[in-house]
Amino acid sequence: MHGFLEGLVSPLGSGGLNLKPTRLVNEALMLQLALKLVSKDSQWSILLRSHYFSKGKPIQHYFESSIWCGVKPHIVTVIANSLWVVGSGDKIQF
C-alpha cells in the first residue's frame, strides 16, 4: 500500500486506524451471503435459488444483477467447503 492508505490499515499501536482492507471485508461478506443463500430456508434464499440455481447448482450464464455477479464466484467455495450434519430427521418429508 502507499502512504496515506498504509497509515489507515496499520495497527493502532503503530499509529494507524487498524482498518481492514475493503476488498477483504467485501469478500468475507460475499462468502457469508453465499453461505446463507445455499444453506438457509428463508423466503429470500428460496426465491434466489429458484431463479439462479438449476438442479442444486448455480446457473452459469450471465444475469443482469448487481448482487448475483458478486455472490456467484463464492458459491463454489461455499459448496466445496461445506459438510452435511445428520440431525434428528424432523425435517425429512416423503
C-alpha positions, 0 to 999 in steps of 0.5 A, spaced: 500 500 500 502 507 499 502 512 504 496 515 506 492 508 505 498 504 509 497 509 515 489 507 515 490 499 515 496 499 520 495 497 527 493 502 532 499 501 536 503 503 530 499 509 529 494 507 524 486 506 524 487 498 524 482 498 518 481 492 514 482 492 507 475 493 503 476 488 498 477 483 504 471 485 508 467 485 501 469 478 500 468 475 507 461 478 506 460 475 499 462 468 502 457 469 508 451 471 503 453 465 499 453 461 505 446 463 507 443 463 500 445 455 499 444 453 506 438 457 509 430 456 508 428 463 508 423 466 503 429 470 500 434 464 499 428 460 496 426 465 491 434 466 489 435 459 488 429 458 484 431 463 479 439 462 479 440 455 481 438 449 476 438 442 479 442 444 486 447 448 482 448 455 480 446 457 473 452 459 469 450 464 464 450 471 465 444 475 469 443 482 469 444 483 477 448 487 481 448 482 487 448 475 483 455 477 479 458 478 486 455 472 490 456 467 484 464 466 484 463 464 492 458 459 491 463 454 489 467 455 495 461 455 499 459 448 496 466 445 496 467 447 503 461 445 506 459 438 510 452 435 511 450 434 519 445 428 520 440 431 525 434 428 528 430 427 521 424 432 523 425 435 517 425 429 512 418 429 508 416 423 503 
